[in-house]
Amino acid sequence: MNNNDVLRRLRYALNLSDVALVQLFADGGVPAAPEQIWAWMGREGEPDTRELTEDTLEALLDALVLQRRGPPPPHAKVPPTEPLTNNAILKKLRVALTLRDEAMLELFALGGHPLSKAELGGLFRQRGHLHYRDCGNQLLRAFLAGLAKKQRG
């Protein structure tokens, strides 16, 4: 799933306005004008569409965590940065939206891809763990679709 698609679906699911997105990007350290955001929101193949980089999407997700959860405690360990995979996106959204296992399972079910609790736990394991499960594009799409249904009714 490309980063532009994640941005479009996340914006729809959380009902974020242009002003809110501009503020989130600014909070993440990426100043972006509404025109730039609209270029990122375009579909693949459209003439004015610009590719959203992983760093920019990660800055948005980190700003969303800070906005919804506040800054980390002063003595908290900063986890090492990992590549922005679908698993990392899912993890950041889980933290930002303070979702527990039951809520996550409900969102996956609403999105048309029900999971067991063990499968869900595998999505948040470290790569290389025996029970690690890779979050595919379909799974992330189902989560974002379930989030949109839950948030927008």
Secondary structure, 3 states (H helix, E strand, C coil): CCHHHHHHHHHHHHCCCHHHHHHHHHHCCCCCCHHHHHHHHCCCCCCCCCCCCHHHHHHHHHHHHHHHHCCCCCCCCCCCCCCCCHHHHHHHHHHHCCCCHHHHHHHHHHCCCCCCHHHHHHHCCCCCCCCCCCCCHHHHHHHHHHHHHHHHC
